[in-house]
Amino acid sequence: MRVLNSSKKFNSSSAPFPTLLLFVYELIWHCLIPIVLLRLIWRAKRNSAYLKNIPERFGFFGRSDAFQNAIWIHAVSVGETRAAQPLIHQFLGQGKKILLTHMTPTGRQTGLDLYAQSIASGQLKQVYLPYDICWAVESFLKRFKPHLGLFMETEAWPTFVFRCHQLTIPLFLINARLSQRSFKRVLRFGSAGRALFQAFAQILPQTELDAQRYRALGVDDCQVTGNLKFDVQYAPSILSLGQKWKQSLSAINRLMVCAASTRAGEEKMILLAWQDLLSDPVFQDTKQRPLLIIVPRHPDRFNEVANLIAEYPFSSARRSAWSEGGVDNPIKTVHDLENVELILGDSMGEMLAYYKAADVVIMGGSLLPTGGQNLIEACASGCPVILGEHTFNFQQASSDAIEAGAAIRIQADDHASLLIALTKTLKDLLIDTKARQSMSESALRFASSHQGAAERTMQILNQYSAN
């Protein structure tokens, strides 16, 4: 890849500054501070990590937190942190310092797992991004003085964006996406909404459709670079674990369906479909019945979903009860899998292993109107994907995957019809080996053909990051 040696200057003369609206925005934020604290306490009931490092969320950092002139990358949670991985590896390889900020404990833990060595060496530092309150933002920027800022995907916090613009800190929105729904929301704020996106040094969208929406907001410097999630590389240990599970299932002629990143309300629908599926005469041979693994999107819902599963007459197990090899209590041997119909995937960082072991994937977030979750990892693992109607968060990737023959979309007018369609589609794929294999091959081709976003993004960013 070509690396540019000369740094590019950031022009801060454009983008109007909506002073009055920002004043109102800041006033609302100050009024919400007690509610924000209560929300952290409430979320800590399910995940105690929300009570850690709270001062950072308000811009208070210890003296040891000085880490200046770094490249600042904001990755909200797990998905964004993984998507940033190809860029972070390249920056680290160039000897750059990385300030990695998050909003969720799971995102922070993912960053710690991925970059433990760089954190230990002092080349990468993690903190929470402060809430978008003027004094917290000012404290963060004065403490760290970032050389360059990169916000991932949909993040556009007004106080941060406009303050960076004033201080001539080049702030990019990378791997950017803007759904039609979000585009309409921005338009409601008129010139202030347009000014927010115009204040970025540059926006690098995933698709031409995203770019058209940003350009309609008056963003002149907008270059399509593709989706970084196609370029993510995974740890060999996770790949190996998934392959071991796949071999174990193959040894007893079991197929596995993975319901990935499910959201509230979807698990019940999937469980009902699974109950209907297993009652079909085709799947009455208990030794060759398909296996379902449900992996909730949010870890704080693991117990909630476990309680829901307990209401159904399935022989079930929890991933958290397994040993690292995946064959301990309550599943002690490969043959014990013969009596298990459903597994709760209550672990972190193992989604790729689930995909590697799966034969079919139901993509969570798409059955109900939450926008869908990332189907790219599933396709890259060669999994045929079943999508619901609601994929506006991954609109282009979903459409491309369907066109490539890697995914199937099911649609219905009501929940009852959707349940029937889901059950039928699952049955068809499970019993039709040729169709399943054809989709698997299409999924691999689809994923490989969309790689290269990291290289295109780095060619642009290197103009600003060069010392």
Stockholm file with secondary structure:
# STOCKHOLM 1.0

chainA/1-467         MRVLNSSKKFNSSSAPFPTLLLFVYELIWHCLIPIVLLRLIWRAKRNSAYLKNIPERFGFFGRSDAFQNAIWIHAVSVGETRAAQPLIHQFLGQGKKILLTHMTPTGRQTGLDLYAQSIASGQLKQVYLPYDICWAVESFLKRFKPHLGLFMETEAWPTFVFRCHQLTIPLFLINARLSQRSFKRVLRFGSAGRALFQAFAQILPQTELDAQRYRALGVDDCQVTGNLKFDVQYAPSILSLGQKWKQSLSAINRLMVCAASTRAGEEKMILLAWQDLLSDPVFQDTKQRPLLIIVPRHPDRFNEVANLIAEYPFSSARRSAWSEGGVDNPIKTVHDLENVELILGDSMGEMLAYYKAADVVIMGGSLLPTGGQNLIEACASGCPVILGEHTFNFQQASSDAIEAGAAIRIQADDHASLLIALTKTLKDLLIDTKARQSMSESALRFASSHQGAAERTMQILNQYSAN
#=GR chainA/1-467 SS CCCCCSCCCCCCSCSCCCHHHHHHHHHHHHHHHHHHHHHHHHHHTTCGGGGTTGGGGGTCCCGGGCCCSCEEEECCSHHHHHHTHHHHHHHHHTTCCEEEEESSHHHHHHHHHHSHHHHHHTSEEEEECCCSCHHHHHHHHHHHCCSEEEEETTCCCHHHHHHHHHTTCCEEEEEECCCHHHHHHHHHTHHHHHHHHHTSSEEEESSHHHHHHHHHTTCCCBCCCCCGGGGCCCCHHHHHHHHHHHHHHHHTTCCEEEEEEECTTHHHHHHHHHHHHHTSGGGCCGGGCCEEEEEESSGGGHHHHHHHHTTSCCCEEEGGGSCTTSCSTTCCSGGGGGGCCEEECCCSSCHHHHHHHCSEEEETTTTTTSCCCCCHHHHHTTCCEEECSCCGGGHHHHHHHHHTTSEEECCCSSHHHHHHHHHHHHHHHHHCHHHHHHHHHHHHHHHHHTCCHHHHHHHHHHHHHCC
#=GC SS_cons         CCCCCSCCCCCCSCSCCCHHHHHHHHHHHHHHHHHHHHHHHHHHTTCGGGGTTGGGGGTCCCGGGCCCSCEEEECCSHHHHHHTHHHHHHHHHTTCCEEEEESSHHHHHHHHHHSHHHHHHTSEEEEECCCSCHHHHHHHHHHHCCSEEEEETTCCCHHHHHHHHHTTCCEEEEEECCCHHHHHHHHHTHHHHHHHHHTSSEEEESSHHHHHHHHHTTCCCBCCCCCGGGGCCCCHHHHHHHHHHHHHHHHTTCCEEEEEEECTTHHHHHHHHHHHHHTSGGGCCGGGCCEEEEEESSGGGHHHHHHHHTTSCCCEEEGGGSCTTSCSTTCCSGGGGGGCCEEECCCSSCHHHHHHHCSEEEETTTTTTSCCCCCHHHHHTTCCEEECSCCGGGHHHHHHHHHTTSEEECCCSSHHHHHHHHHHHHHHHHHCHHHHHHHHHHHHHHHHHTCCHHHHHHHHHHHHHCC
//
